Amino acid sequence: MGSIALWRQRNCRRRLHKKYADAPGKRAAGTAFILLCSVLLAGCHARGSAPGPSIEFTRIPPSTEGSPDKLDVIEGRVIHGNPPLKIVLYAKTGNWWIQPLRNEPYTNVRPDGAWTNLTHVASDYAALLVESDFHPASTFKELPSRGGSVLAVATVKGSDPAAQVSKTLWFSGYEWRIRTAPSNRGGGPNPYSANNAWTDAQGALHLQIKKISEQWTCAEVTLTRSLGYGTYSFVLRDTAQLEPAAALAMFTYDYAGAGSNNREMGVEISPWGERSSENAQYVVQPYYVPENSSRFAVPSGVLTHSFRWKPQSVFFRTSRGSDPEGNARILAEHEFTSGVPTHGAESVRISFYMFRPAKEKLQHDNEVVVEKFEYLP
């Protein structure tokens, strides 16, 4: 409570004491009224001294000198805040730079207070909890202090690179982060194990759905950089042996946004729990919009799946063999011209997971082998 409120409280007590002091019949009632007044004033004081919102980090990227390409996951939670508020992230490389994108500066706070996004790796990281009228600068020499539209500020040093949270592997000349956190993809929850993803002596990527300690575990790798518009291709060995409850997805995904669909689009191989000749699809999320998916059949043998992403279209193609330009061996192709996401902070993911609602449940370990990934601007 401020000085004016304290003065009013003391003055109120003095007047009440004077009013009831000379009248014995009124003294008991006056005492009760004064006690009630004190309780209400104490409640006012308690509300005035309630802690304001704060931010804590729950996952911190490694400390580096900064990289214009490499992205990593940063997570935290807001305490005593509410979901309409936003987080604005910064990473320090000399100055503080907004993350992950200048034109998409806000990170949503989920109903439970948690938040997740990508950031370029740097020496230090910062999170600001702000109201909707806060317009963040793209860079600061010094971070703004708490006050006005800035409700909380938190900074943290990057974690020790030798003890970083994420395990990574190298595949086709790129660094990929191996997923270990569970997800709801496939009607989850699906757990993931770092042991289910590796590369062999020939450089091929192996992903497994494997039973570990009586629990089915999945595999996923994510490119640690954003590539943007261009052609993405994936050369796969035979996937015809996969069980109906297994699903393989090669897709783009952006924590930062472009709405609830997170810039997701890609190729999915699965009959979704039922044996069907149409065991694959091209999709631009959300999948439940009829024109956003195109089903096709994947035969046995080595296949190349690719998509050419432009600002207003994405063209998918599947062909036999390992040549994405092998026009004579085209098995399927489709072009989407509506609902196509714009380039942001998305990165490519390859995920091998269980389709939980499948009528025919998984019986054995399943494995896919990606011989090659290629990107051409």
GUKE-736012 format. One record per residue: x, y negated, z of N, C-alpha, C, O in turn. Coordinates in steps of 0.2 Angstrom, whole numbers, plus 2048, in hexadecimal, padded with zeros to 3 digits. Layout:
BEGIN
XYZXYZXYZXYZ ...
This chain:
BEGIN
8048068008008008008047FA80080A7FA803 8027F47FD8067EE7FC8057EA8038017EC807 8097E48038097E08098027DD80A8007DC810 7FE7DB8047F77D88057F37DD8087EF7DC80C 7F37E48067EF7E98097F07EA8107EC7EB814 7F77EA8127F87EB8197F67E581D7F37E6823 7F67DF81B7F37D981E7EC7DA81F7E97D8825 7E87DC81A7E17DD81B7DF7E28207DA7E2823 7E37E88207E27ED8247E37EB82C7DE7EC830 7E87E782D7E97E48347E47DF8367E17DF83C 7E27DB8317DD7D68327D67D98347D27D7838 7D47DF8307CE7E28317CE7E58387C97E583B 7D37E883A7D47EB8417D37E68467D07E784B 7D67E08457D57DB84A7CE7D884B7CC7D7851 7CB7D78457C47D58467BF7DA8497BB7D884D 7C07E18477BC7E684A7BD7E68527B87E7855 7C37E68547C57E685B7C17E085F7BF7E1864 7C27DA85C7BF7D485F7B77D585F7B47D3864 7B47D885A7AD7D885A7AA7DD85F7A57DC862 7AE7E38607AB7E88657AE7E886C7AC7EB870 7B37E386D7B67E38737B27E18797B37E487F 7AE7DC8787AA7D987D7A37DC87E79F7DA883 7A17E187A79B7E487B79B7EC87C79D7F0878 79A7EE88379C7F58857977F98817997FF87F 7917F787F78D7FC87C78F7FD87478D802871 7937F88727957F986B79C7FC86B79E7FE865 79F7FD8707A67FF8707A780686D7AC807869 7A380A86F7A481186C7A38118657A7815861 79D80E86379C80E85B7A280A8587A480C852 7A480585B7AA8018587B08068577B4805852 7B180A85C7B780E85C7B78138577BC814853 7B18168567B081B8507B181784A7B381A845 7AE8118497AF80E8437B680C8417B880D83B 7BA80A8467C18098457C480F8437C980F83F 7C38158467C681B8447C481D83D7C981F839 7BE81C83B7BC81D8347C081982F7C381B82A 7C18128317C480E82D7CC81082C7CE80F827 7CE8128327D58148327D681A82D7DB81B82A 7D281F82D7D28258297D28238227D682581E 7CD81E8207CD81C8197D38198177D581A811 7D681481B7DC81181A7E28158197E6814815 7E281B81D7E781F81D7E78238167EC825813 7E08258147DF82880E7E28248087E5826803 7E081D8087E38188037EA8198037ED8197FE 7EE8198097F58198097F881F8067FD81F803 7F48258087F682B8057F682B7FD7FB82E7FA 7F18297FB7F08287F37F58247F07F88257EB 7F781E7F47FC81A7F180381D7F180781B7ED 8048217F680B8247F680B82B7F381182E7F4 80682D7EF8078337EC80C8337E780D82E7E3 8108397E68168397E18138387DA80E83A7D8 8178347D68168337CF8188397CB81B83D7CE 8168397C581983E7C082083F7C082483A7C0 8228457BF82A8467BE82B84B7B882684F7B6 83184C7B68328517B18388567B383D8537B6 83785C7B283D8607B383E8657AD83A8667A9 8458667AC84786A7A68478727A88498737AD 8448767A484487D7A58488817A084A8877A2 84A87E79B84F88179685387B793850877790 85A87C79485E87779286387978C86687E78D 86387678786887878186F877783870874788 87487A78087B87A78287D87378187B86F77C 88387178488686B78388B86B77E88F87077E 88B86777988F86677389185F77288E85B775 89585E76D89785776B89185476689184F764 88C85876588785676088885975988D85A757 88285B75688285E75087C85B74C87685B74E 87D85974687785674287385C73F86D85B73D 87586274087286873D86F86C74286986E742 87286E74787087374C86B87175186B86C754 86687575186087475686087975B86287F75A 85D87776185C87C76685587B76A853875769 85387F76E84D87E77184E87B77885387C77B 84A87677984A87378084387378383E87277F 84287578983C87578D83C872793841871796 83687179683586E79D82E86E79F82A87179B 82D86A7A482686A7A68258637AA82A8607AD 81F8607AA81D85A7AD81A85C7B38158607B3 81C8597B981985A7BF8158537C181784E7C0 80F8547C380A84F7C580884B7BF8078457C0 80884E7B980684A7B380084D7B07FD8517B4 7FE84B7AA7F884E7A77F984E7A07FD84A79D 7F685379C7F88547957F784E7907FB84E78B 7F38497917F384478C7F984078C7FA83D787 7FD84079180483D79180884178C80784778B 80E83E78A81284178581984178881B83D78C 81D84578582584578682884278082684477A 82D83E78183283C77C83983E77D83B83D783 83C84277984284577A84884177784783E772 84E84177A85483E77885A84377985A84677E 85F84277486584677586B84177586A83C771 87084277987583D77987B83F77587F844776 87D83B77088383C76C88683576B884832766 88983277088B82B770885827773885826779 88082576F87A82377187582877287682E771 86F82777486982B77586582B76F86382676C 86483176C86083176585A83576685A83A76A 85483376384E83676484E83D76185183E75C 84A84176484A84876284384B76183E849764 84285075C84685275784684E75184B84E74D 84184A75084084674A83E83E74C83A83D751 84083A74883E83374983783274883482E74C 83483574382D834741828838745822838744 82B83D74982684174D82A84175482C846756 82983B75882D83B75E82A83E76482D83E769 82384076482084276A82084A76A81F84D766 82084C77182085377281A85477781985077C 81585877580F85977981085C780815861780 80C85A78580D85E78B80786278B80186078B 80886978D80286E78D7FE86D79380186A798 7F88707947F486F79A7F78717A07F686E7A6 7FC8767A08008787A68068747A88098757AC 80786E7A480C86A7A581386C7A18178687A1 81387179E81987379A81987079381486E790 81F86F79182186D78A82787078782B87278B 82787178082C87477D82D87077682986E773 83487077483586D76E83C86F76C84087276F 83E86C76684586D763849867764846861765 84F86776585486176585A86376285D869762 85D85E75F86485F75D86986076386885C768 86E86476287286576887685F76987985C765 87885E77087C85877187F85977887F85E77B 88285377B88585478288085478788185778C 87B84F78787684E78C86F84E78886E84D782 86A84F78D86384F78A85E84B78F86084B795 85984878C85584479084E84578E84C846788 84984479384284579183E83F79584083D79B 83A83B79183683679482F83879482C83A78F 82B83779982483879982183179882282C79C 81D83079381A82A79181382A79081082F78F 81082479080982378E80982278680E821783 80282278480182277D80481C77980581C773 80481677D80681077A80D80F77A810809778 81181477C81981377C81B81477581981A772 81F81077282281176B82981276C82D80D76D 82C81876B83381976D838817767836817761 83D81476A84281276584681976284681E766 84981875D84C81E75A85381F75E85682575E 85681A76185C81B76485C81676A85A810769 86081876F86181377586881477786B819777 86B80E77987280E77D870811784874815786 86B80E78786981078E86281278D85E80E78A 860817791859819791855814794857811799 84E81379284A80F79684981279D84981879E 84780D7A284680F7A983F8117AA83B80F7A5 83D8147AF8368157B183280F7B283580A7B6 82D80E7AF8298087B08258077AA8268097A4 81F8047AB81A8027A58188097A281580D7A6 81980A79C81680F79881B81679981981B797 82181479C82581A79E82481C7A58268197A9 8218227A681F8257AC8248297B08248297B6 82982C7AC82E8307AF8348307AA8338307A4 83A8317AD8408327A88448377AC8468377B2 84783C7A884B8417AA8518427A585084279F 8578437A885C8457A486084B7A685F84D7AC 86484E7A28678547A486D8557A086D85479A 8738587A287885A79F87786079B87386479D 87A86179587986779187C86D79588186C799 87987379487C87979788287B795885879790 88687F79988C88279788B88679088888B791 88F88578B88E88978589089078688D894782 89489178A89689878C89089C78F8908A378F 88C89979288689C79688089A79387B899796 87F89878C87989678987489B78A8758A178A 86E89878A86889C78B8678A17858658A7785 86889E77F8668A277986C8A67768728A3776 86B8AC77586F8B077186E8AF76A8698AE767 8748AF7668748AE75F8778B375B87B8B775E 8768B37548798B875087A8B47498778AF748 87F8B67458808B473E87E8B873987F8BE739 87A8B67358778BA72F8768B57298748B0729 8798B87238798B471D87C8AD71D87A8A971A 8818AD7228858A67228818A172688389B727 87C8A372A87989E72F8788A17368798A7737 87889D73B87789F74287089F74386C89B741 86E8A57468678A67488668A775086A8AA753 8618A47538608A575A85B8AB75B8568AC757 85D8AF7608598B67618548B47668568B276C 84E8B67658498B576A8498BA76F84A8C076E 8488B77758478BB77B8408BA77F83E8BE783 83D8B477E8378B27818318B677E8318B7778 82C8B77828268BB77F8228B677B8238B077C 81E8B87778198B47738138B77728128BD773 80E8B37708078B676E8068B87678008BA765 80B8B776380B8B975C8098C175B80C8C575F 8048C27578018C97567FC8CB75C7FB8D175D 7F98C675F7F48C77647F78C976A7F48CD76E 7FD8C776C8018C97717FE8CA7787F88CB778 8028CA77E8088C777E80D8CD77B80D8D377D 8128CB7778178CF77581E8CD7788208C7777 8218D277B8288D077E82D8D177882C8D5774 8338CD7798388CE77483F8CF7788408CD77D 8438D377484A8D577784F8D377384F8D476C 8558D077585A8CE77185E8D476E8618D476A 85D8DA7718608E076F85D8E376985F8E8765 8578E07678538E27618558DF75A8528E0755 85A8DA75B85D8D77558648D77548688D5759 8678D974F86E8D974E8708DA74686B8DB742 8768D97458788D973E87D8DF73D8818E1742 87D8E37388828E97378888E77348898E1732 88D8EB7328938EA72F8938E77288978E4726 88D8E872588C8E571E8898DE71E8888DB719 8878DC7248848D672587D8D572587A8D0725 8798DB7248728DB72486F8DA72B8728DC730 8698D772B8668D67328618DC73385D8DD72F 8618DE73985D8E473B8588E174185B8DE746 8528E274084D8E07458498E67478478EA743 8488E774E8448ED75083E8EB75483E8E6758 8398F07548348F07598368F775D8368FC75A 8378F676383A8FC7678378FC76E8368F7771 83690377083490477783A90377B83E90777B 83A8FF78083F8FE78583B8FE78C8378FA78E 83D90379083A90479783390579682F90179A 83090979282990A79182590478E81F90478F 8298FF78C8258F97898288F878282E8F8781 8238F677D8258F57778288EE7778258E9779 82E8ED7738318E67738328E476C8338E9767 8328DE76A8328DB7638398D876283D8D7766 8398D575C8408D275A83E8CB7568398CC752 8428C67578418C07538478BC75384B8BC758 8498B974D84F8B574D84C8AE7498488AE745 84F8A974B84E8A274985489E74785989E74A 85489C74185989873E85A89274385588E745 86189074486288B74986288474686587F749 86088374086087D73C85A87C738857882736 85887673685287573285587472B85987072A 85287772685487771F85087271A85386F716 84A87271C84586E718843871711843877710 84186C70D83E86F70684487370284A871703 8418786FF84687C6FB8438836FA83D8846FC 8488876F884688E6F78498936FC84F8936FD 8448976FF84689B7058458A37028408A46FF 84A8A77028498AE70084C8B37058518B1709 8498B970584A8BE70A84A8C47068458C6703 8508C87078508CE70384F8D47098538D470D 84A8D87088488DD70D8498E470A8488E5704 84C8E970E84C8F070C8458F270D8408EF70F 8448F870C83D8FB70B8398FA71283B8FC717 8338F771182F8F67178288FB7178248FA71B 8288FF71282290371182190871781C90B718 82790A71B82690E72082490B72782390F72C 82290572782090272D81990472F81590672B 81890573581290773880D90173880F8FC737 8069037378018FE7368018F873C7FF8F373B 8038FA7428038F574780A8F174780A8EC74B 80E8F27438148EE7428138E873D8108E9738 8168E273F8158DC73A81C8D973A81F8D773F 81E8D77348248D37328228CC72F81E8CC72A 8248C77328238C072F8298BC72E82E8BC732 82A8B972882F8B572682C8AE7258298AD720 82D8A97298298A372982D89D72C83289E72F 82A89772B82D89172E82888F734822891734 82B88C73982888A73F82B884742831884742 82788074582A87974882687874E82087774F 82B87875482887775A82587075B82086E75E 82886B75782786475782086275581D85E757 81E86675081786574E81486674781586B744 81286074480D86073F80786474180486873E 8048627477FE8647497FE86B74C80486D74E 7F986E74D7F88757517FB87A74D7FC88074F 7FD8797467FF87F74280787F74280A88473F 80A87A74481287A74581587B73F81A87F73F 81387973981687973381888173181D88272E 81388573381488C73281288E72B80C88D729 81689272781489572181989A71F81F89A721 8178A071C81C8A571A8198AB7178138AB715 81D8B171881B8B771581A8BC71B81F8BC71F 8158BF71B8138C47218128CB71E80E8CC719 8158D07208158D771E8128DB7238158DD728 80B8DD7228088E17278018E37257FE8DE721 7FE8E97267F78EA7247F38E872A7ED8E972A 7F68E572F7F28E27357EE8E87387E88E773A 7F18EE73A7EF8F373E7EB8F873A7E98FD73D 7E98F77347E68FC7307EA8FE7297ED8FA726 7E99047277ED9067217E990371B7E390571A 7ED8FF7177EA8FC7127EF8FB70C7F58FA70E 7ED8FB7067F28F97017F48F27017FA8F16FE 7F08ED7037F28E67037F58E570A7F28E470F 7FC8E670A7FF8E67118048E07128098E1715 8028DB70E8068D570F8028CF70D7FD8CF709 8058C970F8018C370D8068BD70D80B8BD711 8058B87098078B17098028AD70D7FC8AE70C 8058A97118008A571680389E71780989D719 7FF89971780089371A7FB8927207F589271E 7FD8917267F989172B7F488B72B7F6885729 7EE88B72E7EB8917317E989672C7E5895727 7EA89C72E7E98A27297E18A37287DF8A6723 7DD8A172D7D68A272C7D289E7277CC89F726 7D58997257D389571F7D489A7197D989B717 7CE89C7157CF8A17107D489F70A7D88A3708 7D58997087DA8977037E18967067E5895702 7E289870C7E989770F7EC89E70F7F289E712 7EA8A370D7ED8A970C7EC8AD7067E78AC703 7F18B17047F08B56FE7F38BC6FF7F98BD700 7EF8C16FF7F18C87017F48CB6FA7F28CA6F5 7F88D06FB7FB8D46F67FE8DA6F97FF8DB6FF 8008DF6F48038E56F680A8E56F680D8E36F1 80E8E86FB8158E96FB8178F06FA8158F46FE 81A8F26F581C8F96F48228FB6F78258F76FB 8259016F782B9036FA8319006F68308FE6F0 8379006F983D8FE6F583F8F76F783C8F46FB 8458F56F58488EF6F68448E96F38428EA6ED 8428E46F783E8DF6F48408D86F68448D76FB 83F8D36F28418CC6F483B8C86F48378C76F0 83A8C56FA8348C06FB8378B96FC83C8B86FF 8348B46F88378AE6F88318A86F882B8AA6F6 8328A26FA82E89D6F98318966F88378956FB 82F8936F383288C6F182D8876F38278866F1 8308836F882C87E6FC82D8776F98338756F9 8288746F782986D6F58248686F982086B6FD 8248626F882085D6FD81985F6FD81585E702 8168616F780F8626F780D8696F480786A6F2 81286E6F48108746F28158796F581B8786F6 8138806F58188856F781688B6F281088D6F2 81B88E6EF81A8936EA81E8996EC82489A6ED 81A89F6EE81C8A56F081D8AA6EB8198AA6E6 8228AE6EB8238B46E68268BA6EA82A8B96EE 8248C06E88278C66EA8298CA6E48258CB6DF 8308CC6E48328D06DE8368D66E08388D66E6 8378DB6DC83B8E16DD8428DF6DD8448DB6D9 8468E36E184D8E26E184F8DC6E584B8D96E9 8568DA6E48588D46E88598CE6E485D8CA6E7 8568CD6DF8578C76DB8508C36DB84B8C56D8 8508BD6DF84A8B96DF8488B66D88428B46D8 84C8B66D384A8B36CD8498B96C88488B86C2 8488BF6CA8468C56C683F8C56C383B8C96C6 83E8C16BF8378C06BC8348C66BA82E8C76BA 8378CA6B78358D16B48328D56B982E8DA6B8 8348D46BF8338D96C582E8D66CA82E8D86D0 82B8D16C88268CD6CD8208D26CF81D8D56CA 81F8D26D581A8D66D88148D26DA80E8D46D9 8158CC6DC8108C76DF8138C06DF8198BF6E0 80E8BC6DE8108B46DF80A8B06E08048B26DE 80B8AB6E38058A66E580789F6E680D89F6EA 80489A6E48058936E68008906EA7FA8916E8 80288D6F07FD8896F47FE8826F280487F6F2 7F987E6F17FA8776F07F68736F57F686C6F5 7F28766FA7EF8726FF7F18757067F287B707 7F187170B7F38737127FB8747127FD877718 7FF87270D80687470E80986F713808869712 80D87171881086D71C81586871981986A714 81786371C81C85F71A82286171E822864723 82885F71C82F86071F82F85D72682D857726 83186072B83285D73283886073583E860732 83786373B83D86673F83C86E73F83E871743 83887073A83787873983E87B738843879736 83D88273A84388673884088D73683A88E738 84489173384289773184289D73684789D73A 83D8A173683D8A673B83C8AD7388388AD733 83F8B273A83D8B973883B8BD73E83F8BE743 8358BF73E8328C274482F8C974382C8CA73E 8318CE74782E8D474682B8D674D82E8D7752 8248D774C8208D775381B8DC7528198DF74C 8178DD7578118E275780B8DE75680A8D8759 8068E17528008DE7527FB8E27577F98E7756 7FA8DE75C7F78E27627F08E47617EF8E9764 7EC8E175D7E58E375C7E58E97587DF8EC756 7EA8EC7557EA8F17507E68F77537E78F9759 7E28FA74F7DE9007517E39067517E290A756 7E890774D7ED90C74D7F390A7517F790674E 7F490C7577F990975B80090B759801911756 80590875B80C90975980E91075C80C911762 81191475881391B75B81B91C75B81D91F760 81F91875782691975782991275782690D755 83091275883490C75783490B74F83490F74B 83390474D8339027468398FD74583B8FA74A 83C8FD73F8418F973E8418F673783E8F9732 8438F07368438ED72F84A8EA72E84E8E9733 84D8EA7288538E87268538E27218508E371C 8568DC7238568D771E85D8D771C8628D571F 85E8D87158648D87138678D171286E8D0712 8638CC7108668C670E8618C070F85B8C170E 8638BB71285F8B57128628AF70E8688AF70E 85F8AC70A8628A670585D8A07058578A1705 86089B70585D8947058608906FF86688F6FF 85C88D6FB85E8896F585A8826F68548836F5 85E87D6F685A8766F68568756F08538706F0 
